[in-house]
Amino acid sequence: MTDTTSSRVSMPSHGTDWETLSAQMNEMATGDVKWREGKTAVYVFNAGEDVSRVQKEAYTRFMSENGLGPMAFPSLKRMEEEIIQMALSLLNAPDGADGSVTSGGTDSITMAIKTAREYARAKGRLKPGCQGNIVLPWSAHPAFDKAAEMMDLELRRIPVTDDFLADPKAMGEAVDDNTIMMVGSAPCFPYGLIDPIAEIGDVAAAHDVWVHVDACVGGFFAPFARMNGADLPAFDFSVAQVHSMSADLHKYGYCAKGASTVLYRSAELKEHMIFDTNDWPGGRMITPTLAGTRPGGAIAAAWAVMNYLGVDGYRDKQGLVVKTREKIEAGVTALGFEVIGKPQLGLIGYRHPDLDSFAIWGKLFERGWFTSIVSKPQGIHLMLSPKHAEVADTYLADLEWAMEQVRGANSPAEQQEIRYGG
């Protein structure tokens, strides 16, 4: 048996001064991606130093407060309510709609699935002892897999169309009496494309099935893109069969991590999400989301950034991102790449018909760029921020260099597996 105790880190016997610790942390970070320089197009959403300052100051001001206790911290309760009201307004929710701030997209998706399951049980759709199922496109986020695994639900992933969009007809054929939810993305992460939510809604309505729209990426982007003139398909609560949505504040809401929203067409639907118990010695416990403790800093920072930017600020930021995407789209096309689908927001995936896209990714990494990939078809994936407007020309120049490096290689490029989250 291998002895691992020799490599275990023990807590120091005595404390260390902050100056020393700060220097150690800086040293640890030397190998991190250079997101402040705009060389990262995943994980970080850089909206500028002014927004970063608002995030940090608002977060630290409420970092010790706990959103679990609305009676103790009515300030956080008010901020959360206003965040939800703003989100519902942007996403065309009807009067009486409601929601909660969560810790992130996975939390939001998990709670929406839990709510849909309880709703199906309450309506008698999901009989006792029967396993529920979720019907969703192949391009939907793995958070649905994680939630389904936790709740012992069957996940039915349906192939996308040749345009990389959800196929409502094929999804409808997979629905049965135990289907608790159909899913569409606005947009999906891999391709940055908005699924045909209205058509999914029509199919779901014929089967009387809950529709969830995963707008974790686009919920705080698409409304402003539309205000700026983008011709986007219906994707939100304007589609009558949409029961719930997830929209991340810490993505294109430019708020501090981790903050997202889960939203419901009515407060009555949201009631199925609430956890409420009194069967223990500590008194009644009510929690709306998966977490018990709810960091006050994340709620406060989200409220502050949304009010700091306002509609005009978001329109400017998202308009800049769209222009940057269009510039990169034109640039990669000129270099011989093929754009995957027809992106309309801040994400773009592209591939080369002849060269190894993953090898090109590896060469870009040598120049300090860290982005995502698309596995089918193999391509490079960018999730753009306002900061990338400053570095788009440099990126395209380095991309051309990377192409030439791969084209001139004498031996096959070594395949490198790119993983998310470890």
N, C-alpha and C positions, 0 to 999 in steps of 0.2 A: 504493500500500500504506500502511495506517495505521501511524504510528509510535506504539508503545505504551510505549516505554522511558521517556518523559517522566513517566508516571504510576506507574512501578514503584517500589516501596519497597525501599530498600537497607538493609543492616544498618548501624547506626550505627558510626562509627569508634571511639567511646569508650563505655564502659558508662554506664548511668544508675542512680542510686541507687533503692533499693526504694521509698522513700516517694513519689518522683515517679511511678514506674511504677504503684504502687498507686492513686494518685489518678487516673492516666490510665485505668486499668481500670475504676474506679468511674464515671468519666465516660462510658466506652464503654457501660456497662451501663444508663445512664439510659433508653434506649429499649427495654430488654428487658421482657418480660411480668412482671407483678407476682405471681409464683407464691408468694412468701412471705406475701402477703396473701390467698391462697386464690383468686385471680382467674384461675387457669389450670387447665383440666381436660383437659390432654394434656401429654405429654412429662415431667412432673414428678410424683412420688408423695410427697406431703408427709405424713409420719407423725408429725411433731412435733419439737421442738428436741432432746429427749433422744435420739431415734433418730438424728438428724442428727449429734449429737456423737459417738455410738458409731461411725457411718460414718467420720467424718473422722479420729478418733484412731486407729482400727484401720487405715484406709487409709494414713495417713502413716507409721505405724510400720513397714509392710511395703512402702512405695512403691518402694523400690529393689531389692527382691528379685524374682526371676524364676521363675515357675512352670515354666519350661522345664527347669530343673535340679533334679529331686527329690533327687538325691544331695547337691547343694550346699545345698538348702533343704528338709530333711525336714519342717520345720514346715508349709510350704505343702502338701506332699503329704498330711500328716495332716489338715489343715483341709479340703482338697478332698475327701478320702475321706469325712470326716464330713458335709460338706454333701450329698454324693451319697447317703449312707446315709439322712440325714434326708428328703431329697426322695423317695427310693424308698419309704420307709415311709409318707409322707403319701399317695402315689399308688398304694398297694396293689400294689406290685411283688412278685413271688415271690422266694423265696430264690435267690441266684445272679445277680440283676439287677445292672446296673452302669451307669456313665455318666461324664460329665466336665463340668467347669465350662467354659463358653465365654465369649466376649466379648459375647454378646447373642443375641436371638432369631433374627436372620438367620444368624448363625454356627451356632446349634443346628440350625436347619432345613436349612441347607446340608450339615452333617455327617450328619444323618439320611438325607438323600437320597443322598449319596455312599455311605453304608453299605448302604442298600437296593439301590443299583445293584450294588455289589460282591457282595452276598449273592445277587442274582439271577443274576449271572454265575457265581458259584461253584456254584449249584444247577442251572445249565444252563438256566434259564428265559430268560435274555437271551442269545441266540446272538451269536457274533462278527459284527460288521458291521451288526447290527440296532440301530435307534434305540429306546431305552426310552421309556416314557411314564408320566405321573403323572395320575391321575384325582382331581379335587378339586372342591369346590363353588365357585361363583362368588364367594362371600363370603370365601374363604381369602385369607391375607395375600400381598401381592406378593413377599415373600421367596422364595416358591416359584418365581415367574417368574424372579427373579434367579438362583437356583441352577440352574434348568433351562436358562437361557441359557448359563451357564458350562459346564455339562456336556453340552450339546447333547442335551437331553431334550425330548420333546414334552409340552406341558402341555394337559390336556383339562379346561377349566372347564365345569362342568355347572350349568345354572340352578337356583336354589333354589326351594323351594316357596312357596306363598302366605303361609306363616308365616315366611318368610325363613330356613328351615333347609335343610340339605343334603338332597338327595333320593337316598337309597340305591339305590332301584330304577333310576333314571335313570343313576346313577353306574355301577352294575353293567353296564348295557347298553353303556357306553363302554369296559369292560375288554376287553383282548385278550391274546394270548400275550406281548406285549412290555410289558405293564403291570408296573412294578416297585413301585408304591405307590398306595394309596388314602389320602385325607386327610380328617380331620374336625377341627373346631375346638372348643375348650372354654374360653372362648367365642370366636367370631369377633370381630374388632375392630369392623367397621362397625355391627353390631347388638347386640353383647354377648350373643349367644344361644349356648347349647350345642347343637351338632349331635347327631343321634341316633347316637352312637358305637356302641352295641350293634348297631343295625341295619346300620350300615356294616360292622361286624365280621362279621356273618352273611353279608353279600354277599361280602366279601373272602375269608372262609373257603371259600365255595363255589368260588372261583376260585384259592385258595391264593396270595393276594396279601398282601403286607406292608401293615399299617395304621399310619400315623403320626397321632398326635393333637397338634395344635398347641395346647398349653395355655400359650403364652407369657404370655397375660394372666391366665388363671385357675388355673394350676398351684399357685400359693401363695395362692390365694383360696378356690377352690371347696371344698377339704377342710375349711377352718375354717367356711365357710358351712354345710356339711353338719353339722358338729359343733354348730353353733348352731341346728339344726333345719330348715334349708332342704331341701326335697324336690327333690333334683337327680337327673337321670338318670345312669346309669353312663357314665363318661367317661374312665376311666383304665385301669391295667393289670388291673383286675377284669374287663375285657372281654378274653376269651382271645386274640383275634386282634390285639390291639394289640402291635406289636413295638417301637415307640419313641414317645417323647414329648419335646416341648420345653417348658420352663417357665422363665420369666425371674425371676431373683432381683431385678433392679433395677426391676421393676414392683411387683406387690403383695407381693413379698418385702421391699420397703422397704430394699433394699441399695444400695450405691453403684454407679453406672454404671462399666464395663459388665460385667455378670455375668448369666449365664444357665446353664441346665443342659440337656444332651441325655442322655436316659435310654433304656436298652435292657432288654428283658425278660430277657436273659441276657448273661453276659460273652462267650459265644461270638459273639453277634451284634455286640457292640461291637468285637470283633477286626477286623471288616471296615472299621471306621472308621480304624484306626491307620495312620499314614504311617510307614514304616520303610525307610530307605535307608542304604547304606554305600558307594555308588559316587561318592566324591569324596575329596579328601585330608584332610578334617577329621574322619574317623571316623564311627561310626554315629550317625545322627540319627533319633530317634523322636519324633513329635508326635501327640497324640491329636486335636487340633482344627485349624482352618484357620490359626490364628496360630502363629508360632514362639515369639517372646517372649510370655510370659503374665504380665500385671501382677500382682505379688504383692499389691498393695494391694486389688484388686478381690476376690480370694479371701479375704483376711483380713477385709475389711469384711463380706463376706457371712457368713462364719463367726461373726463377732462379733454381728451384728444378729440372726441366727437364734437364737443362744444367749441374747442379751439379752432378746428378746421371749418366746421359748418358745411353747408351744401356747396358754397363757392369754393372753399378750400379743397373739398373732395373732388369736385369737378375739375379743378386745375390739376390735381395730382393724377387722377385717372386719365385725363386727357393727355398728359405728358407720357404716361405709360403706354397708352395706345399708339401714340406717334412713334415712340421708341420701338414698339413691337413691329409697326409697319416698316420702319427703317431697317430693322434687322431682317424682317421677312423679305424685303426687296434685296438686301445685301446677300443673304444666303442663296436666294434664287439666282442672282447674278453669278454666284460662284458654282452653280450647277447642282445645288441641293434641291430637294423636293420638300415643300412644307406639307405636314400631315394634316389633312382636313382644311377647314377654313376658319382659323381662329379669329375671335372678335374682341377678346378682352386682353388680359395681360400675360397669357401663357402662349407659348409656341413650341411645337415639336417639329424637327426637320431631320431628313435623312439624305444620304448620298446614294445614288443608284449603283455606283461602281466601287466606291471606297468603303472601307470598314469604319462605320460611324463611331464605334466604341474606341477604335484606335485613335481616331481624331480627338475624341473626348480625352483620351489619355495624354495626347500631346498638348491640348489646351490646359490640362491640369499642370503640366510642366511649366506653363507660363503663369500659373497662379490662379487659373479659373476653376471654380467649383460649381457645377450645375448638375441637373438631373439627367436621366436617360429615359428612353422609351424602349421597351423590350420587343414589342411586336407592333409595327415593324421596327427594327433596330434603328434608333435615332437619338438625337441630342434634344434635350428639353430645357427650356428656360422659363422661369417664373420671374417676371421683370418687376422692378421697383422704380420710383422716380429717379433714384440715383443713377440708374443705368443709362439715362439720357446723356450723362457726362462721359460715359466710357464705351458707347456703342461703336464708335469708329475704331477704337483700339481693339475691341472684341472681334470685329470683322477682319481687321488686319491680322490678328493672331490666328483667326480661323483659317484664313488663306495660307498662312505659314504652316499651320498644322496639316492642312490638306497636302501641301507639297512634301512635307516630311513623310507622311504616310504613303503618298504616291511614289516617292523615291526609295522607300524601304526595300532592301534586298530580300528580306525574310518576312514571313507572315507575322503580323503584329500579335503580340502576346495578349490574349484575352484577359481582361480584368473585370472581376465581378464588382458591381457597384451596389452597395446596400444602403438602405435607409434605416436610421435608428439603431445602428450597431452592426 
